[in-house]
Amino acid sequence: MVALLREVRLHRPLVLVTNGTTWTDQGLADLGLTDLAHHVVNSATFGTAKPEPAIYHHAAARAGATPDRCLFIDDSPKNVTAAIALGMTGHHYTTPDGLRTALAPLLLG
């Protein structure tokens, strides 16, 4: 999955949105993933968590896009539903193959 996300990052802005902790940045560094996304929107530092609309709007702004130009992927159906309600395209992550299919259009350049 990391390789797939790194490929997406070459073609499109990639923003990681997480209901994380104050340790999220250190955890990404420990795993060698600090360059995985262009931006990280962490609820612990942003102050609002998914599925609150503000965090999705902030993530879209970080990507330099309006919500209708964003693909939101999450393993929680309620978070995907919230993104769709804001005009984003949503994908409920359940399998790597499903994610590859959802991301394929973004890899066309």
C-alpha positions in Angstrom: 0.0 0.0 0.0 2.8 2.4 0.7 4.2 1.9 -2.8 0.8 2.6 -4.2 0.3 5.8 -2.2 3.8 7.0 -3.1 2.8 6.5 -6.8 -0.3 8.5 -6.3 1.8 11.3 -4.6 3.7 11.7 -7.9 0.5 12.6 -9.8 -1.8 14.3 -7.2 -1.6 16.1 -3.9 -1.9 13.4 -1.2 -3.2 14.5 2.3 -3.3 12.0 5.2 -6.3 12.8 7.4 -6.1 11.0 10.8 -7.9 10.9 14.1 -4.4 10.6 15.5 -2.5 11.5 18.7 0.2 13.9 19.5 2.6 11.0 18.7 1.4 10.6 15.1 4.3 12.6 13.6 6.8 10.6 15.5 5.2 7.3 14.6 5.4 8.3 10.9 9.0 9.2 11.3 9.8 5.9 13.1 8.2 4.0 10.2 10.1 6.1 7.6 6.8 7.5 6.3 7.2 11.3 6.8 7.3 11.8 3.0 4.3 9.5 2.3 1.9 12.4 2.0 2.3 16.1 1.0 0.4 17.0 4.1 -0.8 15.4 7.3 -4.0 16.7 8.9 -4.0 15.2 12.4 -7.1 15.7 14.6 -4.8 15.9 17.7 -3.2 19.1 16.4 -6.1 20.4 14.2 -8.6 20.2 17.1 -11.4 18.6 15.2 -11.8 14.9 14.3 -13.5 12.9 11.5 -16.4 12.9 10.8 -16.7 16.7 11.6 -16.9 18.7 8.3 -14.1 21.1 9.3 -11.4 18.5 9.1 -12.4 17.5 5.5 -12.5 21.1 4.4 -9.1 21.7 5.9 -7.7 18.7 4.1 -9.1 19.8 0.8 -7.6 23.2 1.3 -4.2 21.6 2.1 -4.5 19.7 -1.2 -5.3 23.0 -3.0 -8.7 21.6 -4.1 -12.4 22.0 -3.6 -14.1 19.1 -2.0 -15.7 18.0 -5.3 -12.2 17.4 -6.6 -11.2 15.2 -3.7 -11.2 11.4 -3.3 -11.5 10.5 0.4 -10.6 7.0 1.4 -11.2 5.6 4.9 -11.9 2.2 6.6 -14.8 3.7 8.5 -18.1 4.0 6.6 -19.3 6.9 8.7 -16.2 8.9 7.7 -16.7 8.1 4.1 -20.4 9.1 4.3 -19.4 12.4 5.9 -16.9 13.1 3.1 -19.6 12.3 0.4 -22.0 14.6 2.2 -19.5 17.5 1.6 -19.2 16.7 -2.1 -16.1 14.5 -2.0 -15.9 11.2 -3.8 -15.7 8.5 -1.2 -14.2 5.1 -1.1 -14.7 2.7 1.8 -11.4 0.8 2.1 -11.9 -2.9 2.7 -9.2 -4.5 0.5 -6.0 -3.5 -1.2 -7.5 -4.5 -4.6 -10.5 -2.3 -4.0 -8.1 0.6 -3.2 -6.1 0.0 -6.3 -9.2 0.2 -8.4 -10.3 3.4 -6.7 -6.9 5.0 -7.2 -6.4 3.8 -10.8 -7.9 7.0 -12.4 -5.5 9.2 -10.4 -2.5 7.4 -11.7 -3.2 8.3 -15.3 -1.4 11.6 -14.9 
